[in-house]
Amino acid sequence: GMMRADHIIAVSELTKKIIVEKYGIHPDKITVVHNGNSPTVSGTLSRFPHLEELKQQRKKIVLFAGRITIQKGVDYFVHAAKRVLEHNKDVYFVIAGSGDMERQIINLTADLHISSHFIFTGYYTLPELTGLFAITDVFVMPSVSEPFGIVPLESISNGVPVIMSKQSGVSEIVTHALKTDFWDTEKMASQILAVITYSPLKQTLRDEGYRQVEGITWDKAAKKISAVYQALT
């Protein structure tokens, strides 16, 4: 398909690099158009009243949201959580989503003796994700490989600071977030502890991130795609 196409649109430089290196496509045939950010929606936590109770008790909440698959790096998130809990017992980790590794991840938290600090929500709706953002102190995207990654933009739009893996397309355009290699669970844990401990850092990431994400729109992405189409006519 890519060989026969007149032109290719990739969602990130990371994706473009893969297309060039793995599929042998000339880089001049590829234009990168990063995804945009969608407007926020009203949230609900009706299915998760226990999470509201934890927040009322001033516990810290760390969120992962997405498919529970090997690509998403959820196992690295769990190992980072183990390190965090060695320093701060008042932290709870929410894994929102489902996938083929869900049972494996649940068992991993048990094997590491930290299952009492994990909440698995299963499948979630967009309003429920917004509700989760409302009680979250920091969102973590530890993806092993992520062509782009929309949820960090949604997180920042909802006032939640983000830690993301460097192996993601969204890390190319968001500067006001903490970044780490997915496999570096020590650094990931240190970053989580920094955000939940130092309120000036948390506030700066929230404020500056929000200002930046406001400018990442689907309208801008659409104009870039329109320009690609017009260049081919």
Backbone hydrogen bonds, N-H to C=O, Kabsch-Sander energy under -0.5 kcal/mol:
donor,donor_aa,acceptor,acceptor_aa,energy
5,A,1,G,-1.2
8,I,29,K,-2.3
10,A,8,I,-0.5
10,A,31,T,-2.4
16,K,12,S,-2.2
17,K,13,E,-2.6
18,I,14,L,-1.7
19,I,15,T,-2.4
20,V,16,K,-2.4
21,E,17,K,-2.8
22,K,18,I,-3.0
23,Y,18,I,-0.6
23,Y,19,I,-1.1
24,G,20,V,-0.9
25,I,19,I,-1.3
29,K,26,H,-1.9
30,I,27,P,-1.7
31,T,8,I,-2.7
33,V,10,A,-2.9
33,V,31,T,-0.5
37,N,216,I,-1.4
44,T,127,P,-1.9
48,F,45,L,-1.5
51,L,48,F,-1.1
52,E,48,F,-1.1
53,E,49,P,-1.8
54,L,50,H,-1.9
55,K,51,L,-2.0
56,Q,52,E,-2.3
57,Q,53,E,-1.4
58,R,55,K,-1.9
59,K,54,L,-2.3
60,K,90,D,-2.9
62,V,92,Y,-2.7
63,L,138,V,-2.3
64,F,94,V,-2.6
66,G,96,A,-2.4
68,I,98,S,-1.5
69,T,67,R,-1.6
72,K,69,T,-0.9
73,G,70,I,-1.0
74,V,69,T,-0.7
76,Y,73,G,-0.6
77,F,73,G,-1.5
78,V,74,V,-2.0
79,H,75,D,-2.0
80,A,76,Y,-2.2
81,A,77,F,-2.1
82,K,78,V,-1.9
83,R,79,H,-1.3
84,V,80,A,-2.2
85,L,81,A,-2.6
86,E,82,K,-0.8
87,H,84,V,-1.8
88,N,84,V,-2.1
92,Y,60,K,-3.2
93,F,117,H,-3.1
94,V,62,V,-3.0
95,I,93,F,-0.5
95,I,119,I,-2.9
96,A,64,F,-3.0
96,A,94,V,-0.6
97,G,95,I,-0.5
97,G,122,G,-1.6
101,M,68,I,-2.5
102,E,99,G,-1.7
105,I,101,M,-2.7
106,I,102,E,-2.4
107,N,103,R,-2.4
108,L,104,Q,-1.9
109,T,105,I,-2.1
110,A,106,I,-1.5
111,D,107,N,-2.7
112,L,108,L,-2.0
113,H,110,A,-1.4
114,I,109,T,-2.8
115,S,109,T,-0.8
117,H,114,I,-2.0
118,F,115,S,-1.7
119,I,93,F,-2.5
121,T,95,I,-1.9
121,T,119,I,-0.6
122,G,95,I,-0.6
122,G,97,G,-0.5
129,L,125,T,-2.2
130,T,126,L,-2.3
131,G,127,P,-2.0
132,L,128,E,-2.1
133,F,129,L,-2.3
134,A,130,T,-1.4
135,I,131,G,-0.5
135,I,132,L,-1.2
136,T,133,F,-1.2
137,D,61,I,-2.7
138,V,61,I,-1.3
139,F,161,P,-2.6
140,V,63,L,-2.9
141,M,163,I,-2.9
144,V,71,Q,-2.4
145,S,71,Q,-1.3
146,E,167,Q,-1.8
153,L,150,I,-1.0
154,E,150,I,-1.7
155,S,151,V,-2.8
156,I,152,P,-2.5
157,S,153,L,-2.3
158,N,154,E,-1.1
158,N,155,S,-0.7
159,G,156,I,-1.9
160,V,155,S,-2.3
163,I,139,F,-2.6
164,M,178,L,-2.6
165,S,141,M,-2.0
166,K,180,T,-2.0
168,S,166,K,-0.7
169,G,146,E,-2.0
170,V,148,F,-2.0
172,E,169,G,-1.9
173,I,170,V,-1.4
174,V,170,V,-1.6
175,T,173,I,-0.7
177,A,175,T,-1.4
178,L,162,V,-2.2
180,T,164,M,-1.8
184,D,181,D,-1.6
185,T,183,W,-1.8
188,M,184,D,-2.3
189,A,185,T,-2.3
190,S,186,E,-2.2
191,Q,187,K,-2.5
192,I,188,M,-2.2
193,L,189,A,-2.5
194,A,190,S,-2.2
195,V,191,Q,-2.2
196,I,192,I,-2.3
197,T,193,L,-1.2
198,Y,194,A,-2.6
199,S,197,T,-0.8
202,K,198,Y,-1.9
203,Q,199,S,-2.7
204,T,200,P,-2.3
205,L,201,L,-2.5
206,R,202,K,-2.1
207,D,203,Q,-2.9
208,E,204,T,-2.5
209,G,204,T,-0.5
209,G,205,L,-1.4
210,Y,206,R,-2.1
211,R,207,D,-2.0
212,Q,208,E,-2.0
213,V,209,G,-2.7
214,E,210,Y,-1.8
215,G,212,Q,-1.5
216,I,213,V,-1.8
217,T,215,G,-1.0
218,W,37,N,-0.5
221,A,217,T,-1.5
222,A,218,W,-2.8
223,K,219,D,-2.1
224,K,220,K,-1.7
225,I,221,A,-2.1
226,S,222,A,-2.6
227,A,223,K,-1.9
228,V,224,K,-1.6
229,Y,225,I,-2.3
230,Q,226,S,-2.5
231,A,227,A,-1.8
232,L,228,V,-0.9
232,L,229,Y,-0.9
233,T,229,Y,-0.6
233,T,230,Q,-0.8
